[in-house]
Structure formats: C-alpha cells, structure tokens
Amino acid sequence: MAKSSWKVKMELKPIPYKKQYEQIIANKIIVWLWANIFKECLVILEENTVINDSNIIIAALETGSIYYQDGAFYSKTGRFSNKISKELEKLGAKYSKYRKAYLIDKSKVPMEILGAIDMMKAKAAGKVLALQTFLDFQLGELNKKEKNIIFDNIVDKIMMNLQERLYKNAEQHKIELISPKLTDFKADEIAKRYTDNLNFWIKNWTGENITRMRSVIGQMAIEGRSRQDVADYIIKEFGISQRHAMFLAKNETAIATTSYLQAKYKEEGFVFFRWHTNIDGRERPLHKQLNGKIFRFDNPPIIDERTGQTGLPGETYNCRCTLSPIASKEFWENRKKLYKVQNSLISKFRGLLNAKIK
C-alpha cells in the first residue's frame, strides 16, 4: 500500500466495465472473418452439379449424402434412406453393422456409378485446390501492412461513452472535471494503440489459422474425404474463430478502457485510487488480496506474480477488477495548480482578443 500524508476526503465510485464494448468489437471481428475468409470458403465448396434423378445412387453421390471409400458405400449421416438401401442391395451390396456401410467390391459397381464416383472425387479435388489457392491469397493479403480491420468509428464511440460516464460520475460527487476532454493527442494515442493491438493479434492468429486450415484440408483431400466433410470442418473452425474473437475483444477492450480512465484521472490531478476486486470465486488470489487497498497511479501494485508485472485493475488478461479515484489532499493541491494554468490561459486568450479588437 502506498505510504503518504494523504487523507481520503472524497472517493468517486468505480466505473463498471461494460460488456457491450467488447461485444461490439467482437462482432466487428467476426463479421470481418466471415466475409473475408469463411463465407468464401463455403461458396467455393458449394455443389452446383445438375442432379441425375434417373439414378438414385448417382443423385446421392452428387449431393454428397453418400460416398464410396475402401470398398464400401457410406452415408454422410450414418443412416441410409430406404430407397438408397434398396438400390444398393440390388447391386449386391451387403450392409455391415460394424462399419455402418454397404460393402461391395469395386469390380461389381456398375460403370455409370463408378464414373459418378470418379467425377465427384475429381470435383472435390478441384474444389480443394481452389480452396487452398484462395487461402494462400488471403494469407498474402494479411501480410500487407495496409490490410487492417477498420475500428476507428467504433473505438471513438466507446471512448465518448466512457467519457460521458466519467463526467456523470464526477457530477454526482460534485467534483468539477477541469479539462473538457482528454488531450486529443493522448486520446488518439490510446485509440491507435488499441486498434493496432487488435489488428496485430487478428492478423497473427488468422494467419496461423489459415496455414493450419490449408494443411488440414490438404490432408482431407489425400484421405478422400467428401466435400461436405471439408465444409463441416470449415464451419467448425468458424465457431472456434468466434470464441477467439470474443476473448481477444474482451482483453484488449478492458486494457484500453483502463488506459483511458488512468490518463483522464491523472490529467485531472488524481494521485491515489482504491482497488476493487469482483469477488465471485473466479478472481485471482492475488487480486483478492488487493481488494480495498489504496495505491498511487504512478506506483501501482504487482498484478501478475508470475511475471512481476505491475499495473492497474483491468490491465492484465481477463481481469474484471475496477478502481475508484480518491480526492485526497494531493488532489486538491493539484486542482489549484490546474486552475492557475487554466486561468492563465484564459487571461492570455482575453488579452489577445482585446488586442485584436483594438
């Protein structure tokens, strides 16, 4: 705990972290990933074959509902319709409960069905090649420095909302915040660092993900997996990407929010803050110990005992802690200095204005 001659005269309420902030950012990331990667992958894999209804087995092969592999016909769902079962049995295929497939030697499969099987394999291979080419292109695009997700407007709205809540909180405690808004340079710096961090992690993770997807899809092609198997894999990867986007948005938004509040409080002359831990059984043991303690903004406590990192509530990953600034003796002394600077600037402005009028 910080040692000083300070005395708590007034304490602002902590500003709770809004999950809406991270949800907005996460949605932006998810929409970008879907539009730029996953949607196009599924479009490439779409089946546009004209189905031959005259042969039930060929029609089923063309739609991907069944496929032939290792001397047997398999169903995508694990079940065969009565019509398909009857047609396969007419060919002499025997159902195996163990393999959940109709067994038949390739030599006994009619030529027109073998042709359909070969055609579907060739089409699947062509689609996989097109898919890999697309992923290679997207990987190249990600490596371009100018290729960024645009967060600017969203970040500005988050910062403005945060500022409104900050001023409302101060008004409730009858504390006038002197500066009308955070210094433009500092606010821009925080917003830029926030967006740069988001883009860095998105590019880095997406690049690794694309490389892995390309490798897995190539292996699926070697194994003779169906087009639908590849599509299912891509949909599964999109689900993983959504969860990762939420995690990324949560951490970076919490850090940016903390950075903004810290800069604003320090600009207003606050020296001390009280640490508030969200105690619900999920908190870090170290952060539980920090709950209720008072520290200086310029000398924060250790927040990660493994790395020795020091910082404010919310500055380490997945931290849900908050802070409340304290209007101590030092705060009121700083306030006097800020008023002097403010009045001096007003006097200079009036002097210049009067000189122009004369």
BELSUL-V660886 format. One record per helix or strand of 3 or more residues. SS is the DSSP state (H for helix, E for strand). FROM is the first residue (numbers start at 0). LEN is the number of residues. Records with the same first field share a line. If there is no record, write none. Layout:
SS = FROM-LEN  FROM-LEN
This chain:
H = 18-27  55-8  81-9  105-3  110-32  151-21  183-39  226-41  284-6  328-29
E = 65-4  71-4  93-3  100-3  271-5  293-3  301-3  321-6
